[in-house]
Amino acid sequence: MKIKNSIVFVTGASRGLGLAFAREALLRGASKVYAGVRHPEGFSEPGIVPVKLDVTDPDSVKAAAKIASDVTLLVNNAGIAEVSESPFAENVEEQARRIFETNYYGVVRTTNAFQASLPSEGNGAVINVLSDVTWKAVPILAPYSASKAAAWSYTNNIRVHLRNRNIQVIGVHVGFVDTDLTKGFDVPKSDPLDVVRQTYDALEAGESEVLADAGSRALKQTLSSAVPGYIAPEILA
């Protein structure tokens, strides 16, 4: 699928990676770019159309899909992350429900609402932003990791299901990206624009998966090992 002349809808597009997806789509010649945001009245980006969207609210998602019924490319970027004291913290179940509501059920709701309008014959696509913690054990991120693992499984299943309509589905695996969401973490981070460019290049090349940083590529290579990285994270050090 080509970005040029496509109609793109990006969730969580008010800032960070989502805004980078929206801006780059415009630069690559998309005929229209929608930005799914919670507060459209505060959004001001030339050439980008803000649409009120809360992925945790089914009515909001349905309304956005109705407004943007001409979409050919859906980018599921909206997500939240929280640190836990441990996988056994007293509030971990409550935290997990909150994270899943956005990171998993939000993806399910939005994809379900938009998929019927996506064109077939190679002109429609879905991009889901995932994470390297799908395959990496980080105990303080256990609920977040689980939500992204669930989203990865969902991505793989809709890819197979939508294949008969020739709709492309891409899963984007990446570690920390340099956005407001990760500003409290003193770790190496990817440039949002680099992640977006890799993803759109993969889309136009007909690929199904993006490993957007060295850490994600290293993790993926261990999955068939006798001792994979999710069992022994120290092998990745």
C-alpha positions as CSV (number, residue, x, y, z in Angstrom):
1,M,0.0,0.0,0.0
2,K,1.2,3.5,-0.8
3,I,0.8,6.5,1.6
4,K,0.4,8.9,-1.3
5,N,-3.3,9.6,-1.9
6,S,-4.3,7.5,1.1
7,I,-6.6,8.7,3.9
8,V,-5.0,8.1,7.3
9,F,-6.5,8.0,10.8
10,V,-4.0,8.0,13.7
11,T,-5.2,7.3,17.3
12,G,-3.4,9.1,20.1
13,A,-2.2,11.7,17.7
14,S,-2.0,14.8,20.0
15,R,1.7,14.4,20.5
16,G,4.7,12.1,20.5
17,L,4.7,9.1,18.2
18,G,1.1,9.6,17.1
19,L,1.7,13.1,16.0
20,A,4.8,12.0,14.1
21,F,2.7,9.4,12.3
22,A,0.2,12.0,11.3
23,R,2.8,14.6,10.1
24,E,4.8,12.1,8.1
25,A,1.7,10.8,6.3
26,L,1.0,14.3,5.2
27,L,4.6,14.8,4.0
28,R,4.3,11.5,2.0
29,G,1.3,12.8,0.1
30,A,-1.7,11.4,2.0
31,S,-4.8,13.2,0.7
32,K,-6.3,13.5,4.2
33,V,-5.0,12.8,7.7
34,Y,-7.2,12.5,10.7
35,A,-5.8,12.9,14.2
36,G,-7.8,11.0,16.8
37,V,-7.4,13.1,20.0
38,R,-9.3,13.5,23.3
39,H,-9.4,17.3,23.0
40,P,-9.7,18.4,19.4
41,E,-10.3,22.0,20.4
42,G,-6.7,22.3,21.6
43,F,-5.2,20.7,18.5
44,S,-3.7,22.9,15.8
45,E,-1.7,21.2,13.1
46,P,-1.9,22.6,9.5
47,G,-3.4,20.1,7.1
48,I,-4.4,17.6,9.8
49,V,-8.1,17.1,10.8
50,P,-8.7,16.6,14.5
51,V,-11.4,14.1,15.5
52,K,-12.6,13.6,19.1
53,L,-11.6,10.1,20.2
54,D,-11.3,8.3,23.5
55,V,-10.5,4.7,22.7
56,T,-11.8,3.6,26.1
57,D,-15.3,4.8,25.2
58,P,-17.2,2.7,22.7
59,D,-19.5,5.5,21.7
60,S,-16.6,7.8,21.0
61,V,-14.9,5.2,18.8
62,K,-18.1,4.6,16.8
63,A,-18.7,8.3,16.3
64,A,-15.1,8.8,15.1
65,A,-15.4,5.9,12.7
66,K,-18.6,7.5,11.3
67,I,-16.9,10.9,10.8
68,A,-13.9,9.3,9.1
69,S,-15.7,6.6,7.1
70,D,-13.4,7.3,4.1
71,V,-10.2,6.0,5.9
72,T,-7.9,3.7,4.0
73,L,-5.1,3.4,6.7
74,L,-5.8,3.0,10.4
75,V,-2.8,3.6,12.8
76,N,-3.6,2.2,16.3
77,N,-1.0,4.2,18.3
78,A,-3.0,5.3,21.4
79,G,-1.5,3.7,24.5
80,I,-0.7,4.2,28.2
81,A,2.2,2.9,30.4
82,E,2.6,2.7,34.1
83,V,5.3,1.3,36.4
84,S,4.3,-1.3,39.0
85,E,6.0,-1.9,42.3
86,S,6.1,-5.5,41.4
87,P,3.9,-8.1,39.6
88,F,2.4,-8.8,43.0
89,A,1.7,-5.2,44.1
90,E,-1.6,-4.6,45.9
91,N,-3.1,-2.5,43.1
92,V,-1.7,-4.5,40.2
93,E,-5.1,-5.9,39.1
94,E,-6.7,-2.5,39.1
95,Q,-3.7,-1.1,37.2
96,A,-3.8,-4.0,34.6
97,R,-7.5,-3.4,33.9
98,R,-6.8,0.3,33.3
99,I,-3.9,-0.4,31.0
100,F,-5.8,-3.1,29.1
101,E,-8.7,-0.8,28.5
102,T,-6.5,1.4,26.4
103,N,-3.7,-0.8,25.1
104,Y,-5.8,-3.9,24.2
105,Y,-9.5,-3.2,24.2
106,G,-8.9,0.2,22.7
107,V,-7.1,-1.5,19.7
108,V,-9.9,-4.0,19.4
109,R,-12.7,-1.4,19.5
110,T,-11.1,1.0,17.1
111,T,-10.1,-1.7,14.6
112,N,-13.6,-3.2,14.7
113,A,-15.2,0.2,14.1
114,F,-13.0,1.1,11.2
115,Q,-12.3,-2.2,9.4
116,A,-15.6,-2.5,7.5
117,S,-14.8,0.8,5.7
118,L,-11.2,-0.1,4.8
119,P,-10.8,-0.7,1.0
120,S,-9.8,-4.1,-0.3
121,E,-7.5,-5.1,-3.2
122,G,-4.3,-3.8,-1.5
123,N,-5.5,-0.3,-0.8
124,G,-6.3,-0.7,2.9
125,A,-4.2,-1.3,5.9
126,V,-3.9,-1.4,9.7
127,I,-0.8,-0.5,11.7
128,N,-0.7,-1.5,15.4
129,V,2.0,0.0,17.6
130,L,3.3,-2.7,19.9
131,S,6.4,-3.0,22.1
132,D,9.6,-5.0,22.7
133,V,8.2,-6.0,26.1
134,T,5.9,-8.4,24.2
135,W,9.0,-10.6,24.3
136,K,11.0,-9.2,27.2
137,A,10.4,-9.8,30.9
138,V,10.4,-6.5,32.8
139,P,8.7,-7.1,36.2
140,I,8.0,-3.4,36.9
141,L,6.1,-3.3,33.6
142,A,4.2,-6.6,34.0
143,P,0.6,-5.2,33.3
144,Y,1.9,-3.1,30.4
145,S,3.8,-6.0,28.9
146,A,0.7,-8.3,29.2
147,S,-1.4,-5.7,27.4
148,K,1.1,-5.4,24.5
149,A,1.4,-9.2,24.3
150,A,-2.4,-9.4,24.0
151,A,-2.3,-6.7,21.3
152,W,0.4,-8.6,19.4
153,S,-1.8,-11.8,19.4
154,Y,-4.8,-9.8,18.2
155,T,-2.7,-8.2,15.5
156,N,-1.6,-11.7,14.2
157,N,-5.2,-12.9,14.2
158,I,-6.7,-10.0,12.3
159,R,-3.8,-10.2,9.8
160,V,-4.9,-13.7,8.9
161,H,-8.6,-12.8,9.0
162,L,-8.2,-9.7,6.7
163,R,-6.0,-11.4,4.2
164,N,-9.0,-12.5,2.2
165,R,-9.8,-8.8,1.7
166,N,-6.1,-8.1,0.8
167,I,-5.9,-5.7,3.7
168,Q,-2.4,-5.3,5.1
169,V,-1.7,-5.5,8.8
170,I,1.6,-4.4,10.4
171,G,2.8,-4.9,13.9
172,V,5.4,-2.4,15.1
173,H,7.8,-3.6,17.8
174,V,9.9,-1.0,19.5
175,G,11.4,-0.3,22.9
176,F,11.5,3.1,24.5
177,V,10.7,6.0,22.2
178,D,11.7,9.6,23.0
179,T,8.3,11.0,23.8
180,D,6.5,12.5,26.9
181,L,5.4,9.0,27.8
182,T,9.0,7.9,28.5
183,K,10.5,11.2,29.8
184,G,11.0,9.7,33.3
185,F,13.2,6.8,32.1
186,D,16.9,7.3,31.8
187,V,17.5,4.7,29.0
188,P,18.3,4.7,25.3
189,K,15.4,5.8,23.2
190,S,14.4,5.8,19.6
191,D,13.6,8.9,17.6
192,P,9.8,8.9,16.9
193,L,10.4,10.0,13.3
194,D,12.8,7.2,12.7
195,V,10.2,4.7,13.9
196,V,7.5,6.2,11.8
197,R,9.7,6.2,8.6
198,Q,10.6,2.6,9.1
199,T,6.9,1.7,9.5
200,Y,5.7,3.6,6.5
201,D,8.6,2.2,4.4
202,A,7.6,-1.4,5.5
203,L,4.0,-0.6,4.6
204,E,4.9,0.5,1.1
205,A,7.1,-2.6,0.7
206,G,4.2,-4.9,1.6
207,E,5.7,-6.2,4.9
208,S,3.9,-7.4,8.0
209,E,6.2,-6.5,10.9
210,V,8.6,-3.8,11.9
211,L,11.4,-4.3,14.4
212,A,12.2,-0.6,14.8
213,D,15.3,-0.7,17.0
214,A,18.3,-2.9,17.8
215,G,16.8,-4.2,21.0
216,S,13.7,-5.5,19.4
217,R,15.7,-7.2,16.6
218,A,17.9,-8.9,19.2
219,L,14.9,-10.1,21.2
220,K,13.2,-11.5,18.1
221,Q,16.3,-13.5,17.2
222,T,16.2,-15.3,20.6
223,L,12.6,-16.6,20.3
224,S,13.7,-19.9,18.8
225,S,16.7,-20.3,21.1
226,A,16.8,-23.0,23.8
227,V,16.9,-20.1,26.3
228,P,15.1,-17.2,24.8
229,G,15.3,-13.6,26.0
230,Y,12.0,-13.6,27.8
231,I,13.3,-16.4,30.0
232,A,16.8,-15.0,30.5
233,P,16.9,-11.3,29.8
234,E,20.5,-11.2,30.8
235,I,21.6,-12.8,27.5
236,L,20.6,-9.5,25.8
237,A,22.9,-7.4,28.0
